[in-house]
Amino acid sequence: MDHPLIDLISAKIAAAEAEGAFDNLPGAGKPLPPCDDPGNAVLTRIMKENGAVPEAVSISRELARLRAELREVADRTERRRMITEMSLLEVRLEIAKRR
C-alpha cells in the first residue's frame, strides 16, 4: 500500500519540474558520487554536517586522551582512578564495536 501522501508529493514534484525548479542545479547531468552505504547515506551526511561521530570513535578519542594524560600524572590515587576509568571505557568500546 502506498503512503497516503504519495499523490500529493508526486504532484508537488511534477509542478516544481514544470516550473523549472530543478533546472541548472549544481552537478546536473553528472553521476552521483560513490556511496559505501546508500541505505544510510542521508543519516551519514546529517551526522557529518553536525559534527557527530559514532560512539566507538568518541570512546576511542577519550581513551587516547586519558592515556596521554596518564603519562603526566604522578599521584598514585589519581593514576588508579584514571586506570579504572580507562578500563570502563575499554568495556564500553567493545560493546559499541559489537553494535
N, C-alpha and C positions, 0 to 999 in steps of 0.2 A: 504494500500500500504506500502510495506517495505521501509525502508530508503535506498537510493541509495548505501550506503557503506556497507550494511549488509553482502553482499557476501564477500567483501574484509576483513571485520572484522572477519567473520567466518573462512575464510581461514588462517588468521594470528593466530587465536586461535588454530586451528587444527594443524598448523605447530609447534607452541610452545609446544603443548601437545606431538606431535610426538618426539620432541627433548628432552622431559623430563623437560621442564622449570617449570612445576607445581609439580614435584616430590619433596617430602621431605620439603614441606612448613610448617612453624610453625602452629600448630593447625590442621594439616591434619588429617582427619578421626574423628575429634571431632565436636560436634554440635556448631552451631554459638551461640554467646551469645544472651540472650534475648534482644529484642528491643521494646521499647514502641511505637515508631513512625517509622516504616520501610520505609515509603514514604519519610521521611526527614532524614534518618539515615546518609547519606553521608554529607549533609549540616550541621547537628549537629556535626559530627566528625570534619569537617573542622573548624567550628566556635570554638569548644573546643580547637583544636590544636593551634589556633591563638589567644586565649585569648578573643575572642569576647563573649559578653553576650547580651541577649535580652534587648531591650530598657527599658522595665519596671524594670529590675534588676538594670541597671545603674542609672536610675532615683531614685529608692529606696535607693541606696547607697549614692547618692548625698544628698537626703533628710536627711538621718541619719547623714551624716557628718555636714550638716548645723544645725541640731537640737543640736548636741553636741557642735558645735561652738557657737551657740546662748546662751547656758548656761554660757559661759565665757565672753560674751560681755556686757559691762555696758553702753556704749554710746547709747542713745535713737535713734539718727539718724541712726546709723549702725544697731541697732536691727530692726528698721522699714524697712530698706532696705532688711535685711535678711528675715524678715517675708513675705515681698512682693515676694521675690524670691522663698521662700518655697511655697507660695500659687500658684504661676505659675507652679512650679514643680509638685504640687499635681494634678493640672488640667491635665498636660501632662501625669502624671502617669495613671490617669483614662482613658484617651484617648488610651494610649499604652495598657492597660489591655483589652480594648474592641476590639482591632485588632485581 
